[in-house]
Amino acid sequence: MFRPLAAYIGLRYTSSKRRNGFIAFISASSTVGIALGVMVLIIGLSAMNGFEYELKNRILAVVPNGELEGVSQPFDDWQRTQNKLLTHPEVVGAAPFIKLNGLLQKGNELKAVQLRAVDSEAEKQVSEVYRYVAQGTWDSLNDPANNRHVVLGRGIAKELSLDLGDTVTVLLSQQSGQSFKAPRRFSFTVSGIIHLSGQLDNNLAYVPLSAAQDIQDKAFKADGMSIKVTDIFSANRIVREAGNQLDHYLYIRSWMTSQGFLYQDIQMVKSLMYVILILVIAVACFNIVTTLVMAVNDKRADIAILKTMGASNTLLRLIFIVHGGINGILGVVSGTILGILISENLTVIIKFIERLIGHEFLSGDIYFIDFLPSQLALNDVLVVGGVAMIMSVIATIYPANKACSVQPARELGNK
């Protein structure tokens, strides 16, 4: 059977049973180092992709892409404004809202919240919060017979010990001139509980738009309009253009104002992870250089004999590139396989560890989710594996060139 001579000799050197034990140890260390670097980089990037996915599909599915809020003039006819906003080619949804700042009370427990009064049907155009109503129904906000319903986050319900069907009191401040009066009290029935598995569970509370209009006892219909756009990363521009279409003096906000720091943090950590972990792979590749330099010194006599038999410098380089490249291949392949397996099961593994030690790594009270997500991307696997392989091959060039400098007469003459 035909075998390329360089590959044959390089593989023989790698699998030789008479290898120097210390060289074999350094060689194994370089393989393990590359495997660990590749594995950790794939897992880390998958986790960052997971956070980015959850941000887009969980947080930004609930938080409006943009808001247009009147500074001094409310929206008296929000349906007309909605139709006008939808004429913008990059606006795909618009819905009215009224914000009510107050306290929720049950018994002696109080919770400060910002109630968001919405039209339940129109809100579906700009938010998918209705998909996360774990108990009760979102459509309860559209009950024509009774508009005193509230749909709130699980964190709020847990803090106030509220269950579906319970009555909760809403306290709203009222000001008269320079003095404050006793807060107004309104009773609402809990008709839905939202479960987002994160910080938003402690902040979200929705009531019908008609209830807020009754409470405020004003003629206007909405404080502002929520907007959904085609490209969330162009939200600043699109929301500004949509706002300029209206004849209102507006506060213009996009999701980048309230949640943009999360996306920027994820991108920054992802970039740093590339740099730091590629340096880890580079350190492992230096072990390949050490291994091959020692192997060249150990095989100087063999190299001299090959040269006397007519072996070219190119052949000698290829022999040691193959010899060192095997470490890189084994490290990249094993690290990639382990990285893929762990990334695909990362959430389950972390949940198991949390149950084992009785401690949560991500608390929903602090972070926007309470679990470690993972989203494996083929592109990341190919880039990490390719870069690690290229670095492994580059690491073999100096020792391979060193093998070509062996002088047969000097080496064999000393034997």
Secondary structure in CASP SS format (residue, H / E / C, confidence):
PFRMAT SS
TARGET T0000
AUTHOR 0000-0000-0000
METHOD secondary structure of the structure
MODEL  1
M C 1.00
F C 1.00
R C 1.00
P C 1.00
L H 1.00
A H 1.00
A H 1.00
Y H 1.00
I H 1.00
G H 1.00
L H 1.00
R H 1.00
Y H 1.00
T H 1.00
S H 1.00
S C 1.00
K C 1.00
R C 1.00
R C 1.00
N C 1.00
G H 1.00
F H 1.00
I H 1.00
A H 1.00
F H 1.00
I H 1.00
S H 1.00
A H 1.00
S H 1.00
S H 1.00
T H 1.00
V H 1.00
G H 1.00
I H 1.00
A H 1.00
L H 1.00
G H 1.00
V H 1.00
M H 1.00
V H 1.00
L H 1.00
I H 1.00
I H 1.00
G H 1.00
L H 1.00
S H 1.00
A H 1.00
M H 1.00
N H 1.00
G H 1.00
F H 1.00
E H 1.00
Y H 1.00
E H 1.00
L H 1.00
K H 1.00
N H 1.00
R H 1.00
I H 1.00
L H 1.00
A H 1.00
V H 1.00
V C 1.00
P C 1.00
N C 1.00
G E 1.00
E E 1.00
L E 1.00
E E 1.00
G E 1.00
V C 1.00
S C 1.00
Q C 1.00
P C 1.00
F E 1.00
D C 1.00
D C 1.00
W H 1.00
Q H 1.00
R H 1.00
T H 1.00
Q H 1.00
N H 1.00
K H 1.00
L H 1.00
L C 1.00
T C 1.00
H C 1.00
P C 1.00
E C 1.00
V E 1.00
V E 1.00
G E 1.00
A E 1.00
A E 1.00
P E 1.00
F E 1.00
I E 1.00
K E 1.00
L E 1.00
N E 1.00
G E 1.00
L E 1.00
L E 1.00
Q E 1.00
K E 1.00
G C 1.00
N C 1.00
E E 1.00
L E 1.00
K E 1.00
A E 1.00
V E 1.00
Q E 1.00
L E 1.00
R E 1.00
A E 1.00
V E 1.00
D C 1.00
S H 1.00
E H 1.00
A H 1.00
E H 1.00
K C 1.00
Q C 1.00
V C 1.00
S C 1.00
E C 1.00
V H 1.00
Y H 1.00
R H 1.00
Y H 1.00
V E 1.00
A E 1.00
Q E 1.00
G E 1.00
T C 1.00
W H 1.00
D H 1.00
S H 1.00
L H 1.00
N H 1.00
D C 1.00
P C 1.00
A C 1.00
N C 1.00
N C 1.00
R C 1.00
H E 1.00
V E 1.00
V E 1.00
L E 1.00
G E 1.00
R H 1.00
G H 1.00
I H 1.00
A H 1.00
K H 1.00
E H 1.00
L C 1.00
S C 1.00
L C 1.00
D C 1.00
L C 1.00
G C 1.00
D C 1.00
T E 1.00
V E 1.00
T E 1.00
V E 1.00
L E 1.00
L E 1.00
S E 1.00
Q E 1.00
Q E 1.00
S E 1.00
G C 1.00
Q C 1.00
S E 1.00
F E 1.00
K E 1.00
A E 1.00
P E 1.00
R E 1.00
R E 1.00
F E 1.00
S E 1.00
F E 1.00
T E 1.00
V E 1.00
S E 1.00
G E 1.00
I E 1.00
I E 1.00
H C 1.00
L C 1.00
S C 1.00
G C 1.00
Q H 1.00
L H 1.00
D H 1.00
N H 1.00
N C 1.00
L C 1.00
A E 1.00
Y E 1.00
V E 1.00
P E 1.00
L H 1.00
S H 1.00
A H 1.00
A H 1.00
Q H 1.00
D H 1.00
I H 1.00
Q H 1.00
D C 1.00
K C 1.00
A C 1.00
F C 1.00
K C 1.00
A E 1.00
D C 1.00
G E 1.00
M E 1.00
S E 1.00
I E 1.00
K E 1.00
V E 1.00
T C 1.00
D C 1.00
I H 1.00
F H 1.00
S H 1.00
A H 1.00
N H 1.00
R H 1.00
I H 1.00
V H 1.00
R H 1.00
E H 1.00
A H 1.00
G H 1.00
N H 1.00
Q C 1.00
L C 1.00
D C 1.00
H C 1.00
Y C 1.00
L E 1.00
Y E 1.00
I E 1.00
R E 1.00
S E 1.00
W H 1.00
M H 1.00
T H 1.00
S H 1.00
Q H 1.00
G H 1.00
F H 1.00
L H 1.00
Y H 1.00
Q H 1.00
D H 1.00
I H 1.00
Q H 1.00
M H 1.00
V H 1.00
K H 1.00
S H 1.00
L H 1.00
M H 1.00
Y H 1.00
V H 1.00
I H 1.00
L H 1.00
I H 1.00
L H 1.00
V H 1.00
I H 1.00
A H 1.00
V H 1.00
A H 1.00
C H 1.00
F H 1.00
N H 1.00
I H 1.00
V H 1.00
T H 1.00
T H 1.00
L H 1.00
V H 1.00
M H 1.00
A H 1.00
V H 1.00
N H 1.00
D H 1.00
K C 1.00
R H 1.00
A H 1.00
D H 1.00
I H 1.00
A H 1.00
I H 1.00
L H 1.00
K H 1.00
T H 1.00
M C 1.00
G C 1.00
A C 1.00
S C 1.00
N H 1.00
T H 1.00
L H 1.00
L H 1.00
R H 1.00
L H 1.00
I H 1.00
F H 1.00
I H 1.00
V H 1.00
H H 1.00
G H 1.00
G H 1.00
I H 1.00
N H 1.00
G H 1.00
I H 1.00
L H 1.00
G H 1.00
V H 1.00
V H 1.00
S H 1.00
G H 1.00
T H 1.00
I H 1.00
L H 1.00
G H 1.00
I H 1.00
L H 1.00
I H 1.00
S H 1.00
E H 1.00
N C 1.00
L H 1.00
T H 1.00
V H 1.00
I H 1.00
I H 1.00
K H 1.00
F H 1.00
I H 1.00
E H 1.00
R H 1.00
L H 1.00
I H 1.00
G C 1.00
H C 1.00
E C 1.00
F C 1.00
L C 1.00
S C 1.00
G C 1.00
D C 1.00
I C 1.00
Y C 1.00
F C 1.00
I C 1.00
D C 1.00
F C 1.00
L C 1.00
P C 1.00
S C 1.00
Q C 1.00
L C 1.00
A C 1.00
L H 1.00
N H 1.00
D H 1.00
V H 1.00
L H 1.00
V H 1.00
V H 1.00
G H 1.00
G H 1.00
V H 1.00
A H 1.00
M H 1.00
I H 1.00
M H 1.00
S H 1.00
V H 1.00
I H 1.00
A H 1.00
T C 1.00
I H 1.00
Y H 1.00
P H 1.00
A H 1.00
N H 1.00
K H 1.00
A H 1.00
C H 1.00
S C 1.00
V C 1.00
Q C 1.00
P H 1.00
A H 1.00
R H 1.00
E H 1.00
L H 1.00
G H 1.00
N C 1.00
K C 1.00
END
